[in-house]
Each structure stands twice: as structure tokens, then as C-alpha cells.
Amino acid sequence: MSRSVGGAVGSERVQVRMMAFAIDRSRTIISAMILGRRVTAQDVAWLKREVFATREVSRESADELFAVVRAEMNNAPEWKEFFVDMIAEHVFRQAEPSGVVSDERAVWLLAHVDECKSVEALAALVNVCAEAHRAPDWFVAAVKERAAARGSGVEAALRATAG
């Protein structure tokens, strides 16, 4: 939709174009962060305030957060805590019933963590396992297996969740 807006000066007209669709701000913002090769503390504060203010984390948004981790950037320390918190929000806090890791979400999380192979991803995995009220036995065993394989990486992962 477009409309003309008359200006105060003579016959000058300004064309204003209104978009008939919503722009997915999180995808655009996260893509820009990846292109910039760093997520700053300001970026994290902005994401908390503008994109994830309601703390709703869709599957698509969670996938985008993992895209930042896969990009292996030098991010601000605030990013790790934010990432771990938002993944926990997606996997079990906003699940029905709350606090329960479903088989489907467990499969999704393990696939992403295995793909990333990063301390941040391991931190998200360990945190979900530690905080969830209930999770499939096979998921808990898989988390323990990955934690044991990483050895000292688990300590780093747990430090990442503490900020």
C-alpha cells in the first residue's frame, strides 16, 4: 500500500510506502550480528528488551540463536548466559506442561548441540538437563555421555551458565 503525503512547500510530494507484512526482526537482527562477527553486551541487552521481552522463544528463534553459536564468534560474556537462558526457555520452561522436556524437544536440542560442538551449546544442554523437572531417561543418559566426553568442557559449560 502506498499513499502520497503533501508537504508544506509548494507541489513537492513525498511517497510513503506501507508494508503489508511484518518483518521478522529477530532473524534480521541475528543475521546482522553474524555478519558483524560479534555479539556485544549492547546487542544482548537489545535482544532482551526488544526481541525476547516476552520471553517467548519460538523454534525458529531458537534455531537462529544456535546459528550464532555455529558461527564461532568472539561474543561478549553476556551472550553465553542469554543463550543458555533462552534455550532453556524454549525447551522446557514454555513447554506444556512447564518444566518437562519432551522427546521431540530433546531430539532437537541434542541434534543442535552435536552440530555446534561448542562450550555454549554444551552449557545449554547441561543447564536444560539440570533445571528440567522431568526429561526422558535416554536424554539424561545422552547428556551425561556428552558431558563425560567433553571432560573439562563441562566445567567451562557450567561457568558459562553462571555468566
Protein Blocks (a to p, Z undefined) as FASTA:
>chain_A
ZZddddfehjbdcdddddfbdcdfklmmmmmmmmnopacfklmmmmmmmmmmnopacfkl
mmmmmmmmmnopaddfklmmmmmmmmmmmmmmmpccehiacfklmmmmmmmmmmnopakl
mmmmmmmmmmpmbdcfklmmmmmmmmmmnmmmmmmmmmmmnZZ
